[in-house]
Amino acid sequence: MNVNYMTAEDAVNQVIEMYIESMEKSSGDMVTEAFHENAKVVGYLNGDFLQLSTSDFAGFVSAQEPGTVEFEILSCEVNGDTATAKVRDKYLGISFLDSLSLVKEGDRWSIYNKLFHVEA
């Protein structure tokens, strides 16, 4: 077996890890790499309904101080050129439960939608 062979699930997990790393490094460029250009980040934060584009989210992330993000990939399911994943992460002192939808275009996976829930 080729040691360089990566399953679709491995590739999706790699994109999720890039997303987490973007928050750790406060890197808007990494957000842009992990998320599809038409992606949306949607959820409630402090009672406010947020709908962010990829560039909005990249700007938000890059404005934060770098720091450790604790995370766990709770589930990941790949169906052809689409995938869904559930990720729990602690970012900026807040615990989030993210529902991610990913899409594969050509050889590249990216996050197309992020629905987040703030856990109490």
N, CA, C and O of each residue as an XYZ file, in Angstrom:
480
protein
N       0.835     -1.187      0.000
C       0.000      0.000      0.000
C       0.874      1.243      0.000
O       1.888      1.301      0.697
N       0.483      2.220     -0.772
C       1.215      3.478     -0.869
C       1.014      4.274      0.418
O      -0.120      4.561      0.802
N       2.115      4.633      1.086
C       2.007      5.374      2.349
C       1.502      6.795      2.119
O       1.047      7.439      3.064
N       1.569      7.301      0.883
C       1.090      8.639      0.579
C      -0.401      8.668      0.267
O      -0.969      9.742      0.068
N      -1.042      7.500      0.223
C      -2.460      7.438     -0.083
C      -3.260      8.048      1.057
O      -3.068      7.701      2.222
N      -4.156      8.959      0.707
C      -4.988      9.609      1.714
C      -6.450      9.330      1.381
O      -6.887      9.560      0.253
N      -7.198      8.839      2.352
C      -8.617      8.604      2.124
C      -9.346      9.952      2.091
O      -8.798     10.976      2.500
N     -10.574      9.935      1.604
C     -11.386     11.153      1.590
C     -11.588     11.663      3.014
O     -11.542     12.868      3.260
N     -11.811     10.741      3.946
C     -11.988     11.165      5.342
C     -10.719     11.826      5.883
O     -10.802     12.808      6.620
N      -9.547     11.296      5.525
C      -8.285     11.918      5.933
C      -8.189     13.335      5.376
O      -7.785     14.261      6.080
N      -8.562     13.499      4.107
C      -8.495     14.811      3.459
C      -9.450     15.796      4.128
O      -9.097     16.958      4.331
N     -10.655     15.343      4.473
C     -11.630     16.196      5.165
C     -11.086     16.575      6.544
O     -11.160     17.740      6.936
N     -10.547     15.618      7.274
C      -9.976     15.902      8.592
C      -8.836     16.905      8.494
O      -8.661     17.740      9.382
N      -8.067     16.827      7.424
C      -6.959     17.761      7.207
C      -7.497     19.196      7.044
O      -6.905     20.138      7.570
N      -8.598     19.362      6.331
C      -9.217     20.685      6.170
C      -9.727     21.185      7.520
O      -9.562     22.361      7.845
N     -10.342     20.308      8.303
C     -10.839     20.690      9.623
C      -9.677     21.126     10.514
O      -9.785     22.115     11.239
N      -8.573     20.392     10.460
C      -7.403     20.751     11.262
C      -6.817     22.091     10.807
O      -6.313     22.854     11.631
N      -6.878     22.382      9.506
C      -6.414     23.682      9.005
C      -7.310     24.801      9.546
O      -6.822     25.869      9.916
N      -8.613     24.551      9.587
C      -9.564     25.513     10.152
C      -9.222     25.797     11.615
O      -9.178     26.956     12.028
N      -8.981     24.746     12.398
C      -8.613     24.920     13.811
C      -7.296     25.680     13.921
O      -7.170     26.600     14.729
N      -6.322     25.297     13.113
C      -5.019     25.961     13.139
C      -5.147     27.433     12.761
O      -4.417     28.270     13.292
N      -6.065     27.762     11.849
C      -6.264     29.166     11.465
C      -6.669     29.990     12.676
O      -6.241     31.136     12.819
N      -7.494     29.416     13.551
C      -7.904     30.131     14.759
C      -6.755     30.215     15.761
O      -6.579     31.239     16.421
N      -5.971     29.136     15.874
C      -4.825     29.157     16.795
C      -3.810     30.215     16.394
O      -3.236     30.886     17.252
N      -3.586     30.367     15.091
C      -2.575     31.299     14.578
C      -3.155     32.662     14.212
O      -2.423     33.554     13.783
N      -4.473     32.826     14.382
C      -5.163     34.054     13.976
C      -4.843     34.392     12.525
O      -4.504     35.528     12.193
N      -4.960     33.376     11.669
C      -4.586     33.508     10.264
C      -5.814     33.559      9.352
O      -6.469     32.546      9.106
N      -6.106     34.754      8.861
C      -7.171     34.908      7.886
C      -6.875     34.161      6.601
O      -7.789     33.653      5.952
N      -5.592     34.088      6.225
C      -5.204     33.363      5.005
C      -5.537     31.878      5.115
O      -5.980     31.266      4.143
N      -5.326     31.297      6.298
C      -5.646     29.880      6.483
C      -7.156     29.661      6.476
O      -7.625     28.631      5.993
N      -7.930     30.620      7.009
C      -9.387     30.536      6.931
C      -9.795     30.485      5.464
O     -10.602     29.648      5.062
N      -9.227     31.388      4.672
C      -9.551     31.458      3.246
C      -9.180     30.173      2.524
O      -9.849     29.784      1.567
N      -8.118     29.511      2.975
C      -7.710     28.247      2.370
C      -8.634     27.097      2.778
O      -8.913     26.215      1.966
N      -9.110     27.095      4.025
C      -9.945     26.003      4.530
C     -11.403     26.126      4.089
O     -12.087     25.116      3.924
N     -11.883     27.355      3.898
C     -13.285     27.591      3.573
C     -13.458     27.883      2.089
O     -12.594     28.501      1.468
N     -14.558     27.444      1.531
C     -14.939     27.751      0.151
C     -15.192     29.258      0.056
O     -15.619     29.883      1.027
N     -14.930     29.830     -1.103
C     -15.096     31.275     -1.263
C     -16.541     31.730     -1.033
O     -16.764     32.885     -0.671
N     -17.518     30.855     -1.234
C     -18.931     31.189     -1.034
C     -19.491     30.694      0.292
O     -20.705     30.711      0.495
N     -18.622     30.254      1.194
C     -19.066     29.676      2.464
C     -19.775     30.699      3.343
O     -19.589     31.908      3.206
N     -20.586     30.177      4.239
C     -21.242     30.988      5.264
C     -20.936     30.382      6.631
O     -20.850     29.164      6.786
N     -20.775     31.257      7.611
C     -20.610     30.881      9.011
C     -21.817     31.482      9.723
O     -21.988     32.701      9.741
N     -22.651     30.627     10.309
C     -23.941     31.069     10.822
C     -24.187     30.505     12.219
O     -23.893     29.342     12.493
N     -24.726     31.338     13.088
C     -25.116     30.897     14.419
C     -25.418     32.076     15.321
O     -25.369     33.230     14.895
N     -25.729     31.776     16.565
C     -26.025     32.803     17.553
C     -24.831     32.959     18.490
O     -24.303     31.972     19.003
N     -24.411     34.200     18.709
C     -23.337     34.503     19.646
C     -23.808     35.657     20.522
O     -24.119     36.738     20.021
N     -23.858     35.430     21.813
C     -24.339     36.437     22.768
C     -25.733     36.944     22.402
O     -26.033     38.127     22.564
N     -26.585     36.038     21.908
C     -27.947     36.391     21.564
C     -28.119     37.024     20.198
O     -29.244     37.275     19.767
N     -27.018     37.285     19.515
C     -27.079     37.903     18.183
C     -26.946     36.835     17.109
O     -26.082     35.963     17.195
N     -27.812     36.906     16.090
C     -27.740     35.989     14.953
C     -26.673     36.502     13.989
O     -26.777     37.612     13.467
N     -25.653     35.688     13.762
C     -24.543     36.080     12.887
C     -24.586     35.291     11.591
O     -24.853     34.089     11.588
N     -24.320     35.978     10.499
C     -24.155     35.362      9.181
C     -22.900     35.986      8.578
O     -22.915     37.139      8.148
N     -21.827     35.223      8.552
C     -20.556     35.736      8.068
C     -20.158     35.056      6.768
O     -20.359     33.854      6.595
N     -19.596     35.833      5.865
C     -18.993     35.267      4.661
C     -17.603     34.745      5.027
O     -17.130     34.947      6.146
N     -16.964     34.080      4.084
C     -15.590     33.616      4.329
C     -14.684     34.800      4.646
O     -13.892     34.729      5.586
N     -14.783     35.877      3.887
C     -13.901     37.023      4.140
C     -14.224     37.686      5.480
O     -13.314     38.150      6.166
N     -15.516     37.739      5.868
C     -15.885     38.278      7.182
C     -15.267     37.429      8.295
O     -14.689     37.960      9.244
N     -15.395     36.100      8.169
C     -14.866     35.206      9.192
C     -13.338     35.291      9.232
O     -12.748     35.277     10.312
N     -12.699     35.378      8.074
C     -11.233     35.514      8.018
C     -10.798     36.797      8.732
O      -9.807     36.797      9.462
N     -11.531     37.875      8.521
C     -11.223     39.136      9.196
C     -11.401     39.033     10.697
O     -10.590     39.557     11.461
N     -12.468     38.353     11.128
C     -12.715     38.149     12.553
C     -11.577     37.350     13.183
O     -11.036     37.742     14.218
N     -11.216     36.233     12.559
C     -10.163     35.366     13.102
C      -8.823     36.101     13.154
O      -8.098     36.001     14.144
N      -8.495     36.831     12.100
C      -7.193     37.509     12.059
C      -7.103     38.649     13.072
O      -6.000     39.075     13.416
N      -8.232     39.146     13.553
C      -8.229     40.233     14.539
C      -8.041     39.731     15.973
O      -7.890     40.538     16.890
N      -8.048     38.414     16.177
C      -7.925     37.840     17.523
C      -6.454     37.583     17.864
O      -5.598     37.520     16.981
N      -6.184     37.436     19.154
C      -4.843     37.061     19.602
C      -4.635     35.570     19.355
O      -5.539     34.775     19.611
N      -3.450     35.175     18.860
C      -3.182     33.738     18.698
C      -3.271     33.021     20.056
O      -2.975     33.601     21.100
N      -3.683     31.759     20.013
C      -3.780     30.978     21.242
C      -4.214     29.563     20.941
O      -4.607     29.246     19.818
N      -4.142     28.725     21.934
C      -4.494     27.319     21.776
C      -5.999     27.153     21.641
O      -6.776     27.777     22.365
N      -6.393     26.309     20.712
C      -7.803     25.949     20.538
C      -7.920     24.460     20.835
O      -7.296     23.633     20.171
N      -8.721     24.130     21.831
C      -8.969     22.727     22.128
C     -10.086     22.269     21.203
O     -11.081     22.972     21.021
N      -9.916     21.074     20.613
C     -10.966     20.606     19.705
C     -11.014     19.095     19.659
O     -10.050     18.398     19.976
N     -12.185     18.617     19.246
C     -12.396     17.186     19.047
C     -13.321     17.014     17.848
O     -14.384     17.632     17.785
N     -12.917     16.177     16.901
C     -13.790     15.836     15.784
C     -14.705     14.714     16.274
O     -14.260     13.585     16.481
N     -15.979     15.033     16.455
C     -16.928     14.077     17.023
C     -17.431     13.087     15.981
O     -17.671     11.921     16.293
N     -17.590     13.551     14.742
C     -18.047     12.665     13.669
C     -17.606     13.242     12.331
O     -17.381     14.444     12.187
N     -17.491     12.346     11.365
C     -17.134     12.747     10.011
C     -17.705     11.695      9.067
O     -17.424     10.505      9.205
N     -18.503     12.142      8.113
C     -19.096     11.225      7.148
C     -18.895     11.791      5.753
O     -19.268     12.929      5.468
N     -18.301     10.979      4.888
C     -18.053     11.377      3.503
C     -19.018     10.625      2.600
O     -19.164      9.407      2.701
N     -19.673     11.369      1.717
C     -20.580     10.791      0.727
C     -20.194     11.354     -0.632
O     -20.656     12.426     -1.023
N     -19.348     10.627     -1.346
C     -18.894     11.099     -2.652
C     -18.086     12.372     -2.521
O     -17.039     12.388     -1.874
N     -18.579     13.457     -3.146
C     -17.865     14.730     -3.133
C     -18.411     15.698     -2.091
O     -18.145     16.898     -2.156
N     -19.176     15.180     -1.126
C     -19.655     16.000     -0.012
C     -19.336     15.284      1.290
O     -19.131     14.071      1.327
N     -19.300     16.066      2.348
C     -19.018     15.491      3.664
C     -19.673     16.354      4.735
O     -19.917     17.544      4.535
N     -19.948     15.735      5.866
C     -20.424     16.463      7.038
C     -19.564     16.057      8.228
O     -19.111     14.918      8.335
N     -19.357     17.011      9.105
C     -18.558     16.744     10.301
C     -19.124     17.546     11.455
O     -19.676     18.632     11.277
N     -18.974     16.989     12.629
C     -19.359     17.689     13.852
C     -18.086     17.839     14.680
O     -17.375     16.868     14.938
N     -17.817     19.076     15.087
C     -16.576     19.393     15.799
C     -16.917     20.203     17.042
O     -17.686     21.162     16.974
N     -16.348     19.817     18.165
C     -16.473     20.605     19.399
C     -15.135     21.317     19.586
O     -14.073     20.695     19.551
N     -15.207     22.620     19.783
C     -13.970     23.362     19.997
C     -14.169     24.456     21.030
O     -15.267     24.981     21.213
N     -13.075     24.783     21.697
C     -13.076     25.868     22.666
C     -12.165     26.950     22.110
O     -10.955     26.766     21.978
N     -12.782     28.091     21.785
C     -12.089     29.195     21.123
C     -12.504     30.487     21.815
O     -13.693     30.734     22.017
N     -11.540     31.297     22.172
C     -11.786     32.569     22.856
C     -12.553     32.370     24.161
O     -13.347     33.219     24.566
N     -12.302     31.230     24.813
C     -12.947     30.926     26.081
C     -14.389     30.476     25.951
O     -15.095     30.360     26.953
N     -14.840     30.219     24.722
C     -16.218     29.825     24.457
C     -16.216     28.411     23.876
O     -15.403     28.097     23.007
N     -17.126     27.558     24.354
C     -17.261     26.205     23.804
C     -18.279     26.227     22.677
O     -19.426     26.632     22.866
N     -17.850     25.788     21.507
C     -18.697     25.748     20.320
C     -18.922     24.311     19.883
O     -18.042     23.463     20.035
N     -20.084     24.044     19.348
C     -20.356     22.805     18.644
C     -20.620     23.209     17.205
O     -21.633     23.843     16.905
N     -19.707     22.841     16.316
C     -19.780     23.222     14.906
C     -20.306     22.068     14.073
O     -19.840     20.936     14.202
N     -21.272     22.355     13.224
C     -21.731     21.417     12.209
C     -21.185     21.931     10.884
O     -21.580     22.995     10.407
N     -20.277     21.166     10.297
C     -19.600     21.592      9.074
C     -20.081     20.781      7.882
O     -20.233     19.563      7.972
N     -20.321     21.459      6.769
C     -20.587     20.809      5.487
C     -19.399     21.114      4.602
O     -18.961     22.261      4.507
N     -18.880     20.088      3.957
C     -17.718     20.266      3.089
C     -18.041     19.780      1.689
O     -18.906     18.927      1.493
N     -17.336     20.332      0.728
C     -17.526     19.961     -0.667
C     -16.154     19.788     -1.312
O     -15.189     20.464     -0.956
N     -16.097     18.867     -2.266
C     -14.859     18.627     -3.000
C     -15.035     19.151     -4.421
O     -15.947     18.740     -5.138
N     -14.159     20.054     -4.813
C     -14.124     20.559     -6.186
C     -12.774     20.167     -6.765
O     -11.733     20.585     -6.257
N     -12.786     19.368     -7.823
C     -11.525     18.845     -8.348
C     -10.901     17.955     -7.301
O     -11.513     16.977     -6.870
N      -9.688     18.281     -6.886
C      -8.996     17.513     -5.845
C      -9.031     18.213     -4.495
O      -8.406     17.740     -3.546
N      -9.743     19.323     -4.386
C      -9.682     20.159     -3.190
C     -10.972     20.108     -2.388
O     -12.056     20.370     -2.910
N     -10.839     19.763     -1.101
C     -11.948     19.817     -0.157
C     -11.956     21.184      0.507
O     -10.895     21.762      0.741
N     -13.139     21.710      0.816
C     -13.243     22.957      1.569
C     -14.547     22.965      2.360
O     -15.500     22.260      2.028
N     -14.565     23.773      3.403
C     -15.754     23.928      4.230
C     -16.697     24.876      3.499
O     -16.323     26.003      3.174
N     -17.921     24.416      3.241
C     -18.890     25.218      2.512
C     -19.882     25.902      3.453
O     -20.442     26.947      3.123
N     -20.093     25.305      4.622
C     -21.037     25.874      5.572
C     -20.625     25.485      6.975
O     -20.263     24.337      7.235
N     -20.685     26.452      7.877
C     -20.421     26.200      9.294
C     -21.596     26.744     10.081
O     -21.825     27.953     10.111
N     -22.340     25.854     10.717
C     -23.376     26.241     11.666
C     -22.778     26.036     13.049
O     -22.307     24.945     13.369
N     -22.796     27.075     13.865
C     -22.217     26.909     15.200
C     -23.266     27.125     16.278
O     -24.199     27.916     16.139
N     -23.068     26.386     17.352
C     -23.918     26.477     18.533
C     -23.001     26.724     19.726
O     -22.029     25.994     19.925
N     -23.301     27.738     20.509
C     -22.531     27.997     21.721
C     -23.100     27.118     22.839
O     -24.287     27.179     23.158
N     -22.226     26.306     23.420
C     -22.647     25.404     24.488
C     -22.557     26.122     25.833
O     -21.631     26.896     26.077
N     -23.523     25.856     26.691
C     -23.564     26.496     28.013
C     -22.513     25.934     28.935
O     -22.408     26.359     30.085
